[in-house]
Amino acid sequence: MSRKKTEKDKKVWISTLIQMVAIVVIVLLLRTFVIGTIYVKGSSMEPNFHHGDFLVINKLETRVASPQVDDIVICKLDNVEYQENIIKRVIGLPGDEIDLRNNGSGIYHLYINGTLVEEPYIAEPMQDKGDITYPFVVPEDCYFVMGDNRNASTDSRRQSIGAIEKEDIMGRVVLRLYPFSDIGMVK
């Protein structure tokens, strides 16, 4: 009788081990190819995202579809000056003509393909146009991204960053998990 119990215990143990390995493999596959998490660093996306916010990103979506204007994305920077992941808003798509005009006021307004863009998500007028030449045409397979805090964001307006290649967009932000008072889906 103890031999039967030992064999049964062994089968249960092997079954449990196989299930645990399967769960670990599934979690690793999901984390690698489908979802990711990131903490916001800095103030470049204020007032909409703040330093310390904990976000979930959909990695799969940007592999099978192209980002759209207003998507909040995580971009991988890997150049001489910057080697980090940044959170930004997609402003321009491949082929779009981006222009920042100040009309003599010192306040810059965003134009895409000659049309003034209303930006209700920014808190203060943009006073920094960066160091690229305008109008700027977004290259093929690239995206023009900017932080919502236009006066404190290093983004596509800088030659050192420029337009972001599609392959360097790691995913679209879909959920804020922290702070708990702001938990919810991200448009």
Backbone as JSON Lines, residues from 0, in Angstrom:
{"i":0,"aa":"M","n":[0.81,-1.18,0.0],"ca":[0.0,0.0,0.0],"c":[0.86,1.26,0.0]}
{"i":1,"aa":"S","n":[1.96,1.26,0.71],"ca":[2.83,2.42,0.73],"c":[3.49,2.63,-0.62]}
{"i":2,"aa":"R","n":[3.7,1.54,-1.37],"ca":[4.3,1.67,-2.71],"c":[3.34,2.39,-3.65]}
{"i":3,"aa":"K","n":[2.04,2.06,-3.56],"ca":[1.03,2.74,-4.38],"c":[0.98,4.23,-4.03]}
{"i":4,"aa":"K","n":[1.03,4.5,-2.74],"ca":[0.99,5.9,-2.3],"c":[2.24,6.64,-2.78]}
{"i":5,"aa":"T","n":[3.39,6.01,-2.72],"ca":[4.63,6.62,-3.18],"c":[4.56,6.93,-4.67]}
{"i":6,"aa":"E","n":[4.05,5.99,-5.46],"ca":[3.92,6.22,-6.91],"c":[2.92,7.34,-7.19]}
{"i":7,"aa":"K","n":[1.83,7.35,-6.43],"ca":[0.83,8.41,-6.61],"c":[1.43,9.76,-6.24]}
{"i":8,"aa":"D","n":[2.16,9.81,-5.13],"ca":[2.83,11.05,-4.71],"c":[3.82,11.52,-5.77]}
{"i":9,"aa":"K","n":[4.53,10.58,-6.36],"ca":[5.51,10.91,-7.4],"c":[4.8,11.51,-8.62]}
{"i":10,"aa":"K","n":[3.67,10.92,-9.01],"ca":[2.92,11.43,-10.16],"c":[2.39,12.83,-9.88]}
{"i":11,"aa":"V","n":[1.89,13.04,-8.66],"ca":[1.39,14.36,-8.28],"c":[2.53,15.38,-8.3]}
{"i":12,"aa":"W","n":[3.67,14.99,-7.77],"ca":[4.83,15.88,-7.75],"c":[5.26,16.23,-9.17]}
{"i":13,"aa":"I","n":[5.35,15.25,-10.06],"ca":[5.75,15.49,-11.46],"c":[4.72,16.37,-12.15]}
{"i":14,"aa":"S","n":[3.45,16.11,-11.93],"ca":[2.39,16.92,-12.52],"c":[2.48,18.37,-12.04]}
{"i":15,"aa":"T","n":[2.7,18.55,-10.76],"ca":[2.84,19.9,-10.19],"c":[4.06,20.6,-10.78]}
{"i":16,"aa":"L","n":[5.16,19.9,-10.9],"ca":[6.37,20.48,-11.47],"c":[6.15,20.9,-12.92]}
{"i":17,"aa":"I","n":[5.49,20.07,-13.71],"ca":[5.2,20.4,-15.11],"c":[4.31,21.63,-15.18]}
{"i":18,"aa":"Q","n":[3.31,21.71,-14.33],"ca":[2.43,22.88,-14.31],"c":[3.2,24.15,-13.94]}
{"i":19,"aa":"M","n":[4.08,24.04,-12.96],"ca":[4.87,25.21,-12.55],"c":[5.79,25.67,-13.68]}
{"i":20,"aa":"V","n":[6.44,24.74,-14.35],"ca":[7.32,25.08,-15.47],"c":[6.5,25.74,-16.58]}
{"i":21,"aa":"A","n":[5.32,25.19,-16.87],"ca":[4.45,25.76,-17.91],"c":[4.05,27.19,-17.55]}
{"i":22,"aa":"I","n":[3.71,27.42,-16.29],"ca":[3.34,28.77,-15.85],"c":[4.51,29.73,-16.01]}
{"i":23,"aa":"V","n":[5.7,29.31,-15.6],"ca":[6.88,30.17,-15.73],"c":[7.14,30.49,-17.2]}
{"i":24,"aa":"V","n":[7.05,29.5,-18.08],"ca":[7.27,29.72,-19.51],"c":[6.22,30.69,-20.07]}
{"i":25,"aa":"I","n":[4.97,30.51,-19.71],"ca":[3.9,31.4,-20.19],"c":[4.14,32.83,-19.71]}
{"i":26,"aa":"V","n":[4.48,32.99,-18.43],"ca":[4.74,34.33,-17.89],"c":[5.93,34.97,-18.61]}
{"i":27,"aa":"L","n":[6.98,34.23,-18.83],"ca":[8.15,34.77,-19.54],"c":[7.78,35.18,-20.96]}
{"i":28,"aa":"L","n":[7.01,34.37,-21.65],"ca":[6.58,34.71,-23.01],"c":[5.71,35.96,-23.01]}
{"i":29,"aa":"L","n":[4.77,36.04,-22.06],"ca":[3.92,37.23,-21.97],"c":[4.76,38.48,-21.7]}
{"i":30,"aa":"R","n":[5.68,38.4,-20.74],"ca":[6.51,39.57,-20.39],"c":[7.44,39.96,-21.53]}
{"i":31,"aa":"T","n":[7.88,39.0,-22.31],"ca":[8.8,39.3,-23.4],"c":[8.09,39.86,-24.62]}
{"i":32,"aa":"F","n":[6.94,39.3,-24.97],"ca":[6.32,39.64,-26.24],"c":[4.98,40.36,-26.15]}
{"i":33,"aa":"V","n":[4.3,40.33,-25.02],"ca":[2.94,40.85,-24.97],"c":[2.79,42.06,-24.05]}
{"i":34,"aa":"I","n":[3.22,41.95,-22.8],"ca":[3.04,43.07,-21.87],"c":[4.36,43.41,-21.18]}
{"i":35,"aa":"G","n":[4.43,44.62,-20.69],"ca":[5.59,45.06,-19.94],"c":[5.14,46.09,-18.92]}
{"i":36,"aa":"T","n":[6.04,46.48,-18.06],"ca":[5.75,47.51,-17.07],"c":[6.9,48.51,-17.06]}
{"i":37,"aa":"I","n":[6.57,49.71,-16.63],"ca":[7.6,50.75,-16.56],"c":[7.19,51.79,-15.52]}
{"i":38,"aa":"Y","n":[8.17,52.32,-14.83],"ca":[7.97,53.46,-13.94],"c":[8.3,54.72,-14.72]}
{"i":39,"aa":"V","n":[7.48,55.76,-14.56],"ca":[7.76,57.05,-15.18],"c":[8.91,57.7,-14.42]}
{"i":40,"aa":"K","n":[9.9,58.18,-15.16],"ca":[11.02,58.9,-14.56],"c":[10.99,60.33,-15.1]}
{"i":41,"aa":"G","n":[10.96,61.29,-14.21],"ca":[11.01,62.68,-14.63],"c":[9.64,63.31,-14.81]}
{"i":42,"aa":"S","n":[9.66,64.55,-15.32],"ca":[8.43,65.35,-15.42],"c":[8.0,65.62,-16.85]}
{"i":43,"aa":"S","n":[8.6,64.97,-17.83],"ca":[8.35,65.32,-19.24],"c":[6.93,65.03,-19.72]}
{"i":44,"aa":"M","n":[6.17,64.22,-18.99],"ca":[4.8,63.91,-19.41],"c":[3.74,64.55,-18.51]}
{"i":45,"aa":"E","n":[4.16,65.44,-17.61],"ca":[3.18,66.14,-16.78],"c":[2.36,67.07,-17.67]}
{"i":46,"aa":"P","n":[1.12,67.29,-17.39],"ca":[0.38,66.96,-16.17],"c":[-0.29,65.58,-16.2]}
{"i":47,"aa":"N","n":[-0.08,64.82,-17.25],"ca":[-0.83,63.56,-17.42],"c":[-0.19,62.35,-16.76]}
{"i":48,"aa":"F","n":[1.13,62.32,-16.7],"ca":[1.86,61.25,-16.02],"c":[2.94,61.91,-15.18]}
{"i":49,"aa":"H","n":[3.15,61.35,-13.98],"ca":[4.08,61.96,-13.04],"c":[5.19,60.99,-12.67]}
{"i":50,"aa":"H","n":[6.3,61.56,-12.19],"ca":[7.42,60.75,-11.73],"c":[6.9,59.72,-10.72]}
{"i":51,"aa":"G","n":[7.25,58.46,-10.95],"ca":[6.84,57.39,-10.05],"c":[5.58,56.65,-10.47]}
{"i":52,"aa":"D","n":[4.84,57.17,-11.45],"ca":[3.67,56.42,-11.93],"c":[4.13,55.06,-12.45]}
{"i":53,"aa":"F","n":[3.36,54.03,-12.19],"ca":[3.67,52.67,-12.63],"c":[2.68,52.29,-13.72]}
{"i":54,"aa":"L","n":[3.2,51.99,-14.91],"ca":[2.37,51.78,-16.08],"c":[2.55,50.39,-16.68]}
{"i":55,"aa":"V","n":[1.5,49.92,-17.34],"ca":[1.55,48.66,-18.09],"c":[1.53,49.02,-19.57]}
{"i":56,"aa":"I","n":[2.41,48.36,-20.34],"ca":[2.45,48.61,-21.78],"c":[2.09,47.35,-22.55]}
{"i":57,"aa":"N","n":[1.45,47.57,-23.7],"ca":[1.1,46.49,-24.62],"c":[2.2,46.43,-25.68]}
{"i":58,"aa":"K","n":[3.05,45.42,-25.6],"ca":[4.16,45.27,-26.55],"c":[3.7,44.68,-27.87]}
{"i":59,"aa":"L","n":[2.73,43.8,-27.81],"ca":[2.28,43.09,-29.01],"c":[1.65,44.04,-30.02]}
{"i":60,"aa":"E","n":[0.87,44.98,-29.53],"ca":[0.15,45.89,-30.41],"c":[1.08,46.64,-31.36]}
{"i":61,"aa":"T","n":[2.21,47.12,-30.86],"ca":[3.11,47.88,-31.72],"c":[3.94,46.99,-32.63]}
{"i":62,"aa":"R","n":[3.91,45.69,-32.4],"ca":[4.59,44.76,-33.31],"c":[3.72,44.43,-34.52]}
{"i":63,"aa":"V","n":[2.4,44.42,-34.31],"ca":[1.49,44.02,-35.39],"c":[0.76,45.19,-36.03]}
{"i":64,"aa":"A","n":[0.77,46.35,-35.4],"ca":[0.09,47.53,-35.94],"c":[0.96,48.76,-35.71]}
{"i":65,"aa":"S","n":[0.69,49.79,-36.45],"ca":[1.46,51.03,-36.33],"c":[0.88,51.92,-35.24]}
{"i":66,"aa":"P","n":[1.74,52.61,-34.51],"ca":[1.25,53.58,-33.53],"c":[0.42,54.67,-34.22]}
{"i":67,"aa":"Q","n":[-0.5,55.24,-33.48],"ca":[-1.37,56.29,-33.99],"c":[-1.09,57.6,-33.25]}
{"i":68,"aa":"V","n":[-1.49,58.71,-33.87],"ca":[-1.34,60.02,-33.22],"c":[-2.07,59.98,-31.88]}
{"i":69,"aa":"D","n":[-1.45,60.55,-30.88],"ca":[-1.92,60.65,-29.49],"c":[-1.68,59.39,-28.67]}
{"i":70,"aa":"D","n":[-1.19,58.31,-29.27],"ca":[-0.81,57.14,-28.47],"c":[0.32,57.54,-27.52]}
{"i":71,"aa":"I","n":[0.28,57.03,-26.3],"ca":[1.38,57.21,-25.36],"c":[2.24,55.96,-25.49]}
{"i":72,"aa":"V","n":[3.5,56.15,-25.85],"ca":[4.37,55.01,-26.15],"c":[5.65,55.07,-25.32]}
{"i":73,"aa":"I","n":[6.26,53.9,-25.19],"ca":[7.57,53.79,-24.57],"c":[8.57,53.57,-25.7]}
{"i":74,"aa":"C","n":[9.58,54.43,-25.77],"ca":[10.58,54.37,-26.83],"c":[11.94,54.01,-26.24]}
{"i":75,"aa":"K","n":[12.66,53.21,-26.98],"ca":[14.01,52.82,-26.56],"c":[15.0,53.76,-27.25]}
{"i":76,"aa":"L","n":[15.78,54.47,-26.47],"ca":[16.85,55.3,-27.02],"c":[18.16,54.58,-26.81]}
{"i":77,"aa":"D","n":[18.93,54.49,-27.86],"ca":[20.22,53.81,-27.77],"c":[21.19,54.5,-28.72]}
{"i":78,"aa":"N","n":[21.59,55.7,-28.32],"ca":[22.58,56.41,-29.12],"c":[23.7,56.9,-28.2]}
{"i":79,"aa":"V","n":[24.6,57.66,-28.75],"ca":[25.76,58.1,-27.97],"c":[25.35,58.91,-26.75]}
{"i":80,"aa":"E","n":[24.33,59.77,-26.92],"ca":[23.95,60.67,-25.84],"c":[22.94,60.07,-24.86]}
{"i":81,"aa":"Y","n":[22.03,59.24,-25.36],"ca":[20.95,58.71,-24.53],"c":[20.87,57.19,-24.67]}
{"i":82,"aa":"Q","n":[20.8,56.51,-23.54],"ca":[20.6,55.06,-23.53],"c":[19.59,54.75,-22.44]}
{"i":83,"aa":"E","n":[18.32,54.94,-22.79],"ca":[17.26,54.74,-21.81],"c":[15.94,54.55,-22.52]}
{"i":84,"aa":"N","n":[14.92,54.23,-21.75],"ca":[13.56,54.15,-22.27],"c":[12.83,55.42,-21.85]}
{"i":85,"aa":"I","n":[12.07,55.99,-22.79],"ca":[11.36,57.23,-22.5],"c":[9.87,57.04,-22.82]}
{"i":86,"aa":"I","n":[9.04,57.8,-22.12],"ca":[7.61,57.8,-22.38],"c":[7.26,59.11,-23.08]}
{"i":87,"aa":"K","n":[6.57,59.02,-24.22],"ca":[6.21,60.2,-25.0],"c":[4.87,59.98,-25.69]}
{"i":88,"aa":"R","n":[4.33,61.06,-26.24],"ca":[3.09,61.02,-27.02],"c":[3.45,61.06,-28.5]}
{"i":89,"aa":"V","n":[2.81,60.2,-29.3],"ca":[3.02,60.23,-30.75],"c":[2.32,61.47,-31.3]}
{"i":90,"aa":"I","n":[3.09,62.29,-31.99],"ca":[2.59,63.53,-32.57],"c":[2.47,63.42,-34.09]}
{"i":91,"aa":"G","n":[3.49,62.83,-34.72],"ca":[3.51,62.74,-36.17],"c":[3.79,61.35,-36.66]}
{"i":92,"aa":"L","n":[3.14,60.98,-37.75],"ca":[3.29,59.67,-38.39],"c":[4.24,59.77,-39.57]}
{"i":93,"aa":"P","n":[4.68,58.64,-40.11],"ca":[5.57,58.67,-41.28],"c":[4.96,59.51,-42.41]}
{"i":94,"aa":"G","n":[5.77,60.43,-42.93],"ca":[5.32,61.29,-44.03],"c":[4.69,62.59,-43.59]}
{"i":95,"aa":"D","n":[4.33,62.73,-42.31],"ca":[3.72,63.97,-41.82],"c":[4.75,65.09,-41.81]}
{"i":96,"aa":"E","n":[4.26,66.3,-42.09],"ca":[5.1,67.49,-42.01],"c":[4.8,68.18,-40.68]}
{"i":97,"aa":"I","n":[5.8,68.25,-39.82],"ca":[5.67,68.86,-38.49],"c":[6.25,70.26,-38.56]}
{"i":98,"aa":"D","n":[5.5,71.22,-38.04],"ca":[6.0,72.59,-37.99],"c":[5.62,73.19,-36.64]}
{"i":99,"aa":"L","n":[6.54,73.93,-36.07],"ca":[6.29,74.68,-34.84],"c":[6.45,76.15,-35.19]}
{"i":100,"aa":"R","n":[5.37,76.9,-35.09],"ca":[5.38,78.32,-35.46],"c":[5.07,79.17,-34.24]}
{"i":101,"aa":"N","n":[5.79,80.3,-34.14],"ca":[5.55,81.16,-32.98],"c":[4.84,82.46,-33.33]}
{"i":102,"aa":"N","n":[4.66,82.76,-34.58],"ca":[3.94,83.97,-35.0],"c":[4.42,85.22,-34.26]}
{"i":103,"aa":"G","n":[5.71,85.24,-33.9],"ca":[6.31,86.4,-33.27],"c":[6.04,86.54,-31.78]}
{"i":104,"aa":"S","n":[5.31,85.63,-31.19],"ca":[4.92,85.76,-29.78],"c":[5.87,85.07,-28.81]}
{"i":105,"aa":"G","n":[6.74,84.19,-29.32],"ca":[7.6,83.41,-28.45],"c":[6.92,82.13,-27.96]}
{"i":106,"aa":"I","n":[5.65,82.0,-28.24],"ca":[4.89,80.79,-27.9],"c":[4.72,80.01,-29.2]}
{"i":107,"aa":"Y","n":[5.12,78.73,-29.16],"ca":[5.06,77.9,-30.37],"c":[3.77,77.1,-30.43]}
{"i":108,"aa":"H","n":[3.25,76.99,-31.64],"ca":[2.04,76.22,-31.9],"c":[2.38,75.1,-32.87]}
{"i":109,"aa":"L","n":[1.77,73.95,-32.66],"ca":[2.02,72.77,-33.47],"c":[1.12,72.75,-34.69]}
{"i":110,"aa":"Y","n":[1.76,72.55,-35.85],"ca":[1.04,72.37,-37.11],"c":[1.46,71.03,-37.69]}
{"i":111,"aa":"I","n":[0.48,70.24,-38.1],"ca":[0.77,68.99,-38.79],"c":[0.13,69.08,-40.17]}
{"i":112,"aa":"N","n":[0.97,68.91,-41.18],"ca":[0.53,69.01,-42.58],"c":[-0.21,70.32,-42.83]}
{"i":113,"aa":"G","n":[0.28,71.4,-42.21],"ca":[-0.27,72.73,-42.42],"c":[-1.48,73.08,-41.57]}
{"i":114,"aa":"T","n":[-1.96,72.16,-40.75],"ca":[-3.15,72.39,-39.94],"c":[-2.76,72.56,-38.47]}
{"i":115,"aa":"L","n":[-3.26,73.64,-37.86],"ca":[-3.02,73.88,-36.44],"c":[-3.64,72.76,-35.62]}
{"i":116,"aa":"V","n":[-2.88,72.22,-34.68],"ca":[-3.35,71.12,-33.84],"c":[-3.69,71.65,-32.45]}
{"i":117,"aa":"E","n":[-4.9,71.37,-32.0],"ca":[-5.3,71.7,-30.63],"c":[-4.7,70.63,-29.71]}
{"i":118,"aa":"E","n":[-4.11,71.06,-28.62],"ca":[-3.46,70.12,-27.7],"c":[-3.98,70.32,-26.28]}
{"i":119,"aa":"P","n":[-5.16,69.79,-25.98],"ca":[-5.75,70.0,-24.66],"c":[-5.0,69.29,-23.54]}
{"i":120,"aa":"Y","n":[-4.09,68.4,-23.88],"ca":[-3.36,67.61,-22.88],"c":[-2.12,68.33,-22.36]}
{"i":121,"aa":"I","n":[-1.75,69.49,-22.93],"ca":[-0.59,70.21,-22.39],"c":[-1.09,71.3,-21.44]}
{"i":122,"aa":"A","n":[-0.32,71.55,-20.39],"ca":[-0.75,72.48,-19.34],"c":[-0.32,73.91,-19.58]}
{"i":123,"aa":"E","n":[0.78,74.09,-20.3],"ca":[1.28,75.46,-20.5],"c":[1.77,75.62,-21.93]}
{"i":124,"aa":"P","n":[1.79,76.84,-22.43],"ca":[2.21,77.07,-23.81],"c":[3.66,76.61,-24.05]}
{"i":125,"aa":"M","n":[3.9,76.13,-25.26],"ca":[5.23,75.63,-25.63],"c":[6.14,76.81,-25.97]}
{"i":126,"aa":"Q","n":[7.28,76.9,-25.26],"ca":[8.24,77.97,-25.5],"c":[9.55,77.45,-26.08]}
{"i":127,"aa":"D","n":[9.64,76.14,-26.29],"ca":[10.88,75.52,-26.76],"c":[10.6,74.7,-28.01]}
{"i":128,"aa":"K","n":[11.19,75.1,-29.13],"ca":[10.95,74.37,-30.38],"c":[12.05,73.36,-30.68]}
{"i":129,"aa":"G","n":[13.05,73.28,-29.81],"ca":[14.14,72.35,-30.03],"c":[15.15,72.89,-31.03]}
{"i":130,"aa":"D","n":[16.01,71.99,-31.55],"ca":[17.08,72.45,-32.44],"c":[17.02,71.81,-33.83]}
{"i":131,"aa":"I","n":[15.88,71.2,-34.18],"ca":[15.76,70.67,-35.54],"c":[15.23,71.76,-36.47]}
{"i":132,"aa":"T","n":[15.35,71.53,-37.76],"ca":[14.88,72.5,-38.75],"c":[13.43,72.19,-39.11]}
{"i":133,"aa":"Y","n":[12.61,73.24,-39.13],"ca":[11.2,73.1,-39.48],"c":[10.95,73.78,-40.81]}
{"i":134,"aa":"P","n":[9.96,73.32,-41.57],"ca":[9.15,72.15,-41.29],"c":[9.98,70.87,-41.39]}
{"i":135,"aa":"F","n":[9.58,69.88,-40.59],"ca":[10.27,68.6,-40.5],"c":[9.34,67.52,-41.04]}
{"i":136,"aa":"V","n":[9.82,66.76,-42.02],"ca":[9.02,65.66,-42.56],"c":[9.46,64.37,-41.87]}
{"i":137,"aa":"V","n":[8.51,63.69,-41.26],"ca":[8.81,62.45,-40.53],"c":[9.2,61.37,-41.54]}
{"i":138,"aa":"P","n":[10.39,60.78,-41.39],"ca":[10.85,59.75,-42.33],"c":[9.97,58.49,-42.29]}
{"i":139,"aa":"E","n":[10.09,57.7,-43.34],"ca":[9.37,56.44,-43.44],"c":[9.75,55.54,-42.25]}
{"i":140,"aa":"D","n":[8.77,54.83,-41.72],"ca":[8.95,53.92,-40.58],"c":[9.43,54.62,-39.32]}
{"i":141,"aa":"C","n":[9.16,55.92,-39.21],"ca":[9.55,56.69,-38.02],"c":[8.35,57.47,-37.49]}
{"i":142,"aa":"Y","n":[8.47,57.94,-36.24],"ca":[7.4,58.67,-35.58],"c":[7.99,59.86,-34.85]}
{"i":143,"aa":"F","n":[7.26,60.97,-34.87],"ca":[7.66,62.18,-34.17],"c":[6.94,62.15,-32.83]}
{"i":144,"aa":"V","n":[7.71,62.18,-31.73],"ca":[7.13,62.08,-30.39],"c":[7.54,63.29,-29.55]}
{"i":145,"aa":"M","n":[6.64,63.7,-28.66],"ca":[6.94,64.8,-27.74],"c":[6.34,64.48,-26.37]}
{"i":146,"aa":"G","n":[6.99,65.03,-25.35],"ca":[6.43,64.95,-24.01],"c":[5.32,65.97,-23.84]}
{"i":147,"aa":"D","n":[4.36,65.69,-22.99],"ca":[3.25,66.62,-22.76],"c":[3.71,67.89,-22.04]}
{"i":148,"aa":"N","n":[4.78,67.81,-21.28],"ca":[5.36,68.97,-20.62],"c":[6.4,69.55,-21.58]}
{"i":149,"aa":"R","n":[5.91,70.24,-22.59],"ca":[6.75,70.65,-23.73],"c":[7.98,71.46,-23.33]}
{"i":150,"aa":"N","n":[7.91,72.18,-22.24],"ca":[9.04,73.02,-21.84],"c":[10.06,72.28,-20.99]}
{"i":151,"aa":"A","n":[9.8,71.01,-20.69],"ca":[10.74,70.22,-19.89],"c":[10.85,68.8,-20.44]}
{"i":152,"aa":"S","n":[10.86,68.68,-21.76],"ca":[10.91,67.35,-22.38],"c":[12.0,67.3,-23.44]}
{"i":153,"aa":"T","n":[12.8,66.26,-23.37],"ca":[13.77,65.97,-24.43],"c":[13.11,64.94,-25.32]}
{"i":154,"aa":"D","n":[12.87,65.32,-26.58],"ca":[12.08,64.47,-27.46],"c":[12.49,64.66,-28.92]}
{"i":155,"aa":"S","n":[11.59,64.38,-29.86],"ca":[11.93,64.44,-31.28],"c":[12.31,65.84,-31.76]}
{"i":156,"aa":"R","n":[12.07,66.86,-30.96],"ca":[12.49,68.22,-31.33],"c":[14.0,68.4,-31.22]}
{"i":157,"aa":"R","n":[14.68,67.44,-30.64],"ca":[16.14,67.5,-30.47],"c":[16.82,66.64,-31.53]}
{"i":158,"aa":"Q","n":[17.85,67.2,-32.16],"ca":[18.61,66.44,-33.16],"c":[19.21,65.17,-32.55]}
{"i":159,"aa":"S","n":[19.56,65.23,-31.28],"ca":[20.18,64.07,-30.63],"c":[19.2,62.9,-30.49]}
{"i":160,"aa":"I","n":[17.91,63.16,-30.63],"ca":[16.9,62.09,-30.57],"c":[16.21,61.95,-31.91]}
{"i":161,"aa":"G","n":[15.65,63.02,-32.42],"ca":[14.99,62.99,-33.73],"c":[13.77,62.09,-33.75]}
{"i":162,"aa":"A","n":[13.36,61.75,-34.96],"ca":[12.22,60.85,-35.13],"c":[12.6,59.46,-34.62]}
{"i":163,"aa":"I","n":[11.64,58.78,-34.04],"ca":[11.86,57.45,-33.45],"c":[11.48,56.38,-34.47]}
{"i":164,"aa":"E","n":[12.39,55.45,-34.7],"ca":[12.1,54.35,-35.62],"c":[11.06,53.42,-35.0]}
{"i":165,"aa":"K","n":[10.2,52.85,-35.85],"ca":[9.14,51.97,-35.35],"c":[9.7,50.84,-34.5]}
{"i":166,"aa":"E","n":[10.83,50.28,-34.91],"ca":[11.4,49.15,-34.15],"c":[11.86,49.56,-32.76]}
{"i":167,"aa":"D","n":[12.02,50.87,-32.51],"ca":[12.43,51.35,-31.2],"c":[11.24,51.73,-30.31]}
{"i":168,"aa":"I","n":[10.03,51.55,-30.81],"ca":[8.84,51.76,-29.99],"c":[8.52,50.43,-29.33]}
{"i":169,"aa":"M","n":[8.7,50.38,-28.03],"ca":[8.58,49.12,-27.28],"c":[7.14,48.72,-27.02]}
{"i":170,"aa":"G","n":[6.24,49.7,-26.96],"ca":[4.85,49.38,-26.68],"c":[4.04,50.62,-26.4]}
{"i":171,"aa":"R","n":[2.72,50.43,-26.36],"ca":[1.79,51.52,-26.07],"c":[1.32,51.37,-24.63]}
{"i":172,"aa":"V","n":[1.27,52.49,-23.91],"ca":[0.8,52.48,-22.53],"c":[-0.71,52.23,-22.54]}
{"i":173,"aa":"V","n":[-1.15,51.23,-21.76],"ca":[-2.57,50.88,-21.74],"c":[-3.21,51.0,-20.36]}
{"i":174,"aa":"L","n":[-2.39,51.0,-19.31],"ca":[-2.95,50.98,-17.96],"c":[-1.99,51.65,-16.98]}
{"i":175,"aa":"R","n":[-2.58,52.43,-16.07],"ca":[-1.81,53.0,-14.96],"c":[-2.2,52.21,-13.72]}
{"i":176,"aa":"L","n":[-1.19,51.64,-13.05],"ca":[-1.44,50.85,-11.84],"c":[-1.14,51.62,-10.56]}
{"i":177,"aa":"Y","n":[-0.33,52.66,-10.66],"ca":[0.04,53.44,-9.5],"c":[0.28,54.87,-9.93]}
{"i":178,"aa":"P","n":[-0.15,55.86,-9.17],"ca":[-0.72,55.77,-7.84],"c":[-2.14,55.2,-7.88]}
{"i":179,"aa":"F","n":[-2.54,54.58,-6.8],"ca":[-3.84,53.92,-6.74],"c":[-4.98,54.89,-6.99]}
{"i":180,"aa":"S","n":[-4.79,56.16,-6.63],"ca":[-5.85,57.15,-6.84],"c":[-6.08,57.42,-8.33]}
{"i":181,"aa":"D","n":[-5.12,57.09,-9.18],"ca":[-5.25,57.32,-10.62],"c":[-5.29,56.02,-11.42]}
{"i":182,"aa":"I","n":[-5.53,54.9,-10.77],"ca":[-5.52,53.62,-11.46],"c":[-6.59,53.61,-12.56]}
{"i":183,"aa":"G","n":[-6.23,53.05,-13.7],"ca":[-7.22,52.97,-14.78],"c":[-6.57,52.83,-16.14]}
{"i":184,"aa":"M","n":[-7.44,52.61,-17.13],"ca":[-6.99,52.46,-18.51],"c":[-6.48,53.8,-19.03]}
{"i":185,"aa":"V","n":[-5.52,53.73,-19.94],"ca":[-4.98,54.92,-20.58],"c":[-5.45,54.91,-22.02]}
{"i":186,"aa":"K","n":[-6.01,56.0,-22.47],"ca":[-6.5,56.08,-23.86],"c":[-5.38,55.83,-24.82]}
